[in-house]
């Protein structure tokens, strides 16, 4: 079932009586990036996803966002869908939202899957790059930004040999407006650092990362895992930053094995 809750587009599907798993997409994509996972989970789990404010079918509004608003939207949607407790799975920006949501609302989550993400806030260097990206997207629109960004999120091999996947990733990005993209860039640049909170996250956690992820490399995931009391980590071969799309079979195998404890 697709529904809009206070401007946010949600899909609430899968096995209704199963434990809820909420999937949060990365920047600047939308919830359809979880299609290979939603299909695999749908027989056992209530499979829920949504478009982060400013992305996909969710409203862009005034384009002024904070990562705190993204967390508020998540909790608001859970309340409306009557999801008391869920396993949260976020990729990259989705991981930033998931980490902050668990820090702010520990009682609402019983498991955490962190994919190609990190707990650290932006460095000064990254903040400056975000400012340049905001300027570029506002001046030149989304297509040039998307053409550059796609090169940083897929492996060299995928870029050379899988034109269909490259095309579909580009399409995900081109569906977003300059206003939504700039708003998300500024929200990420201003987000808090959740590193200190990791030690207090006592829920079971799975960390997945593409072996060739250049934006959030495996070493960053490993540091995060070491700080979390109950985290395990798996490196996804033949994948970069979009590990769920580049190698869905290994990604899903690890995800389903982790989720078994909740079913
Ligand atoms: C993402 O995939 O969500 C982005 O790479 C996150 C970021 O730009 O920090």
Boltz pocket constraint, residues with backbone or C-beta under 6 A from the ligand:
constraints:
  - pocket:
      binder: B
      contacts: [[A, 25], [A, 26], [A, 27], [A, 28], [A, 91], [A, 92], [A, 93], [A, 94], [A, 116], [A, 188], [A, 215], [A, 241]]
      max_distance: 6.0
